[in-house]
Amino acid sequence: MELQASLILIAVFALLMVIGIPIAISIALASLATVIIVLPFDVSVFTSAQKMITSLDSFSLLAVPFFILSGIIMNNGGIAIKLVNLAKLIGGRIPGSLAHTNIIGNMFFGSISGSAIAASTAIGGTLIPLQEKEGYSKTYSAAVNIASAPTGMLIPPSSAFIIFSLISGGTSIAALFMGGYVVGILWGLAVMLVAFFIAKKNKYPVIPMVSFSEARKIIIDAIPSLLLVVIIIGGILSGIFTAIEASAVCVVYSLFLALVFYRSISLKQLPGVLVQAVQMTGVIMFLIAASSGMSFVMALTGIPEAISNGILGISDNKFVILACITVILLIVGTFMDIAPAILIFTPIFLPIATNLGIDPVHFGIFFVFNLCIGTITPPVGTGLFVGASIGKVKIEKIIKPLLPFYVAIVVILVLVTFVPQISLFLPNLFGL
């Protein structure tokens, strides 16, 4: 039955995706088509609908709409230029300083907005034209922006870690956040190292030094935005509020910055911001519901156990199994967004990791890291296409300049995957 169910699930899902059906609807219909082989049609429909609805009855899910709303407020609140100026100040004396500014800006803005696409658009859209004027290669500028954009999905607050925590059965969000800091910063530093050597070779210029008074003004302007991360993480670690409550604090603070401090959003614009947040939340919630239905179907038909036995049949060596999971996730990440990939594959791979004695926090971090890489790799990585569009270069021309960045990122992935203490150091330090 496992083989028959797997074939039906994969075949129906693939067919619906090929003909252009939205992924959430494809998941729901593929799940229904599969459960029909086990249960009567009326019971299948009722049970599937029930599982989809009850999956959304979770207090932890409140963090998703709040963090989405906070990110949209930040995106529309003119925060990007202040972070760009700070990034210029930090990376301004390094060869290829505008490229390093792009990388640091993506790390700052991505962590605040929680979106690689938002960071790539806001920061890359501002800096790539400036790099072109300074004589930087268009493909180099676009490659730097694409390679560094996913760092914001690892550096907290990250909705990917919240979803993983929910699906994994309650892995500590605070621990995932702290581990995400380390691996996200390592990713950014790896991209900066490659960018440095390429800039040195091509003799790209540095940004002229600014005066002390200008530097002080830039720092003061950026501090309120950066304080968001400090408040959120500090509040969670000190026990003032939980990670879920932190998402609501995030919204309040973002509104304060946009409406009162920077005055970059007016009250008239708020309804549009709220509508945008509702639309994005609706998409993610429907994905979660549909994926929960699929998880139920897979559990009912024994698919995860069959896959687990198949993978464990390859080897009983933990490192070999981790390598197999890594390859699968890298492939999955190229054609599937992070949220549905987490929802579908966590119930399959987490039990395998648990059986091997792998810490759930370590597994969650390397799991999300893999999927982040998939967003910027061919054939259909969304981050790759958006970044190429922003840089105004063709996909076929951007792949070669991206290769050294891919190598550096994969080196960090290997370290994160096979050296657990890299991702567990901070969580253990804070007793999480």
Steps between C-alpha positions, in 0.01 A plus 500: 500500500788736578631471144156547345424800724840657429455466124149651507607786728807590293334452162188709579705772670748520210223503237310781673819705539591453133162626380533810718277426799614698810720292731263503801206377290727240335601369844138482620370322188796258488439415866130439437574280198737293713281457809214370283692173452481440876167652609153539341455821300267676749724411795808610302356845428375553854821380667727700268300818559499438874879456509551818297283708733634360828860553384441876513369486858841576648613788721848480345361594160415849629866587449469458123256787421669727755849454357362537147329827593815627670707420191257679269499808725881501489503451123268795447649714773813629329723291726715362216693819422599545866634145512679551166678804643606301807618213281706748295662619819590144607624369163614827347878450524508146356580453127168475320342691785163550328472122456575449869244768578247295303584185696487668842184688400332172401595350836359799690185554296430131440505429871261787570263430211533121516501478121785430260297643212431824691869536590616424146254753357546781753877479553603366160266738321672791675864387473530321164452823297763669722741211440446528125590871509823416686604254230398174668403213269121463479524124541727536804262746666198281430683187620595667830141610558356157416755306708449710815120549486404174682700593813193687627301174510754358746572807714201548737221570519437228242157365408666185359622403849155571647336266248765233562443528876127450454532200265781336699286481811631794697873541437607814690451807281746695714767231449436496124526880493834504685644226280371684194710803593822303477432323170346809338804712585735222381314494166538877467872491590562223245339712226704802612823299480431397139389854411824637652730283285305575181496874577874492579572329170289750302617800706152618587503828697431569866252754633658833606528544875231703670554749779449407864182709522353332190589156635337582833181617326486182288536280809240695698253479208543123471499410872118514544454249215770266631356523850205297374717187490656583839158550660359178355791271581577673830137474609485129414829410672420703811156341529311830472291350221483180297599469134131514406436812707819648352332505158230735633765718665674508163187645335453766769864610477493502117188717505665736746803539272299544180225725636670700775879483487578501125152612389547301181147355496180699541177379660341503153751237383431260787190333346708409192777359722245293696341365181845397375568320828161322489563381144844361585373342822210337316738339250727362773213380720339318208838340426529388862147357495553316170839367608353377828243306298785349298690409818190319628465309173868401502477381860179305426654322200839443661700708250740667752583164658565349157726791399675484836566127461622561146748769602616309809543196274771689310720526807488517877769769502362833624718705266400301191132546587551874555671522161202322335250735668712800397500400132121444505433836668729688260299357209164566669597860578553584134136448405305544826468798734640460850167493688337208312834313489530523879139393544531198269849368573541565874265211595698274267859586595474606866420147629806374311716769660355425843577129461860591421527713814515834316394802705169644363641855519805402296279312254261796462782744430676287240159408353408867443856581383467238224166638382638857501773391257231357273340843463808634313589199287370390159278382349217688673634664817276802562781707653715437193237631258408802713867591550575468130201722422615766749854487360363513145704200387395176333490178700748326269752780555474505879569131570878512431563804728295326770710180499772620746225625733323162478825326596549726805137454614517121457820492709307674780212254450737204540643651819152574641376151410790295634618720789189536722670732749503780240122530518467384862769720656281806572188303603711297744674815629162652589366173638232459231 
